[in-house]
Amino acid sequence: MLSAPHMNGDRDHPDRACALVRYSHLLHELGNSEAAMTEVTNAIGIYTGKYGAQHPYVAEARYRRALILKGSGGQPQRWQEDLTTAREIYGRVHPADHPLIAQIEEELRDAP
């Protein structure tokens, strides 16, 4: 699933992770949050394995996972942790007034 010729069958290729993040968002929008969580978590694993836990791609995937968790009404502590981690990673590569950081801050305002 989600392969292209340049990936040479590498299931841990970063391009596959990118597709998984977007696919998870689609699955969530279609009401399949469980499958969405599986795919975005797989993407986080790929990105972390290839780039390390502090890479901006990991931040994006964790942000997406937080939105899935939050949107499905699940595990506030977990989605807050994902958002906080994403904010910390982005904060190292973007200025404090960057739109991505502002989006995360807005999501965190809903924390219980």
N, C-alpha and C positions, 0 to 999 in steps of 0.2 A: 504494500500500500504506500502511496505517496512517494513515488520514486521517479527519477529522471535518469537519462543515460549517463550524465556526468557523475552521478553518485556511485556508479559501478556496484550496485547492490549493497552499499554501505548503509545499514539501517540506523547508524549513529551519525549520519552526515548532518551538518548544521542546516543545510537547506531543507532536509526532512523535518527538523525541529521547527523551522520557520513555518512550514506548511501545517504542522500539527497544532501550533498555537492558533493559527487562523481557523483551522478546521474545528478546534475545540470551541472557539467563539461561535461558529455556525451551529454546532451541535447544541450548545446552550440556548441559543436563540430559538432553535427548533424544539426546545423542551426536553432535551436529553442531557441533563446536567451530569449524570453519572458517567456517561461516555465522554463528555467534555472534560471532566476531571481526570479521567484516565489519560486522555491524549495530551492535555497540557502538562500533566505531571511527567509523562514520557519526554516531552520537549524540554522540560527543566532538567531532567537527567542527562539528556544529550548535550545541551548547552553547558551544563556544569562539568561534564566529563571532558568536553573539548576546550572550554575557555576558562574554567574555574568559576567558583560560586559568586564572584564579585563582578562579573561581566554585565554590561548593559543589556545583552540579550536575555540573560537570566532575570534581570529586573523586569523586562517586558513580560516574560512568561509568568513571573510571579504576580505581576500586576493583573494579568488576564485571569490567572487562577483565583486571585482574590475577588475579582468581579463575578466569576462563576459561583464561588462559595457564597458571596454576599447576596447575589441575585437569587440563589436557590434557598436562602434562609438558613444556611448552615454554618456552624462553627465560627462564631464571631472572633474568638481568640486566634484562630488560624488565619482568617482573612486579614485581620489586623496585623499579624506577624508578616504575612506576605507583603502587604502595603508598606509597612515600616521598612522592611528590608529593601524593597524596590526604591523607596525614597532615599535611603542611605546610599545605595549604589548610584542612582542618578545624581545625587548630591555631590558625588566625587567627580563627575564628568560634565555636569551642567551648572550654570549659575542658579542661584536660589529662586530667581523669578522665571525659570523655564516653565513652559506650559505643562510638560509631563509631571513636574513636581507639584504644580498647582492642581492638576487633576487628582493626584494621589492625596494631597491635603484635603481636597473636597470630599473624597470618599472616606477618609479617616474621620471627618466630622460626624459621620453617622454612627461611629462606634458607641456601643452601649456603655 
